[in-house]
Amino acid sequence: MKAILLAGALAMAGQASAQDTAPRKLTEHQQRVHDIYRDIIAFRTSRGNGQVDDMVAYLSKQFLDAGFSKDDIMVTDYDANGDPTQGLIVRYSAKGKAKAKPIVMLAHMDVVDARPEDWVRNPFELTEADGYFYGRGTTDNKYGVANLSGTFIRLKKEGWTPKRDLYLVFSGDEESGMISTRAQAKWVAENVDPEFILNSDAGGIGLSDDFAPLAQLVQAGEKTFVSFHLVATNKGGHSSRPRKDNALYDMSRALLAIENYSFPVRATELTRSYLGSLGQRIPGEAGAALQAFAKDPTDAKAIAALRASPEFVGTLGTTCVATMIDGGHAENALPQKVTATVNCRVFPGEGVAATKATLEKVVANPDIKFETMGDPVEGPDSKLPDDVRKAIEVSLTKRYGKAIPIVPYMESGGTDGMHYRRLGYDTVAISAAASRPQDMYAHGLDERLLVKSFYDGLDHWYWILKELAGR
């Protein structure tokens, strides 16, 4: 999952009020989803640990026990660049002839790894403390998996029959190679051909500092994820005989040049609409800068203010940053090879090839070779279908007793959704999670989700599916 709330500045000034931590009496549905959540967080489904298949087996049993047939459940094995993983697809069939095209819901079962010795709490054990659930995947994206699974089970136990086929599509390596994602997207296009795709792995409800709901964010676009390897080579030699042509120094100059370069400012209808809407809800200079940029994307003062903020810099254009470096072979030898990894998030329409060419020009050293890693995916923005918007409004009104704004935005990170957009399907992410910006710990230490947010979001998909697939 990429940040539930893209803009950290949504937090309002002031002292945060305490969340209600009194014990709550759980409904059958709440207890069931809690238990699924607890159990799947215990699986260390990060690359190289071989536990995605254990999680798939566990989830498959939950669906079978709820009344889904074996024919409704498809488990597929994948080789994710030498690391075996699995994908899981569950069908909720319409009775008789479907009255509309299917809907596909996405989530991913894998997580970024966490080292237990680095955490205060065991990352692979669900822990409740101080009003939060702690554990790896509590937000990214095992809440999505648990919530969607629990909703399917709840509807099945109620005897509900949808008017159209519904599919859960859970991938096994979204956080690494997306091999399962690509294969699942191809299968969905060839065998399901849905009307649209709903993703649980982004979007979500932004909360103010005092936990008031501000807006439901809907991820309608993503930047292209691509990494480049930069390689500097040298004949090397003895460290007692240093020369000017040192591969480490060459690479250092190259990375500093990249650090000091800013890609041109870019704006689309989606990003301008998002930033303008956000600016109306944020006080002070930050809100003024957002509104100024939305009105005029060439406003130099607004650009400078937004580029200085990690929360907004990714929305203004392509970004590239050095993330890894490896070089040298002995402390008493001149380095023969230095490799650096530069990760880029490419603004829609700018292109991977053009980004690589720009970096080569910025580095301006023909002896440093660039290699594009993997197979980057570029896709268009999606439209938010009217019936999906209406379904979200129903869910939000039931949850909060009033309507709150629905704001489409572009994700600076990446999700499974990119592969479905590339195939031509409108794909929007509408997570049920509600969070303040300061509570964003996905991929980091002490990942957490508000306990209240967990339970309050458990009707989210229930009402949305009732609206979109009810008779």
Salt bridges, closest charged atoms under 4 A:
GLU28 OE2 - ARG32 NH2 3.03
ASP35 OD1 - HIS34 ND1 3.06
ASP35 OD1 - ARG38 NH1 3.34
ASP39 OD1 - ARG38 NE 2.90
ASP65 OD2 - LYS61 NZ 2.75
ASP72 OD1 - ARG91 NH2 3.25
ASP83 OD2 - ARG47 NH1 3.92
ASP110 OD1 - HIS108 ND1 3.11
ASP113 OD1 - ARG44 NE 2.90
ASP140 OD2 - LYS2 NZ 3.97
ASP140 OD1 - HIS108 NE2 3.01
ASP140 OD2 - HIS443 NE2 2.90
GLU158 OE2 - ARG154 NE 3.66
GLU174 OE2 - LYS2 NZ 3.26
GLU174 OE1 - HIS108 NE2 3.23
GLU175 OE1 - LYS2 NZ 3.68
GLU175 OE2 - HIS108 NE2 3.66
GLU175 OE2 - HIS443 NE2 3.21
GLU190 OE2 - LYS186 NZ 2.79
ASP193 OD2 - LYS101 NZ 3.18
GLU195 OE1 - ARG164 NH2 2.22
ASP201 OD1 - HIS108 NE2 3.42
ASP209 OD1 - ARG436 NH1 3.61
GLU222 OE2 - ARG421 NH1 2.66
ASP245 OD1 - ARG243 NE 2.88
ASP250 OD1 - ARG253 NH2 2.83
GLU350 OE1 - ARG266 NH1 2.89
ASP375 OD2 - ARG182 NH1 3.32
ASP439 OD2 - ARG436 NE 2.98
GLU447 OE1 - ARG136 NH1 2.82
ASP456 OD2 - LYS452 NZ 2.59
ASP459 OD1 - ARG154 NH1 2.67
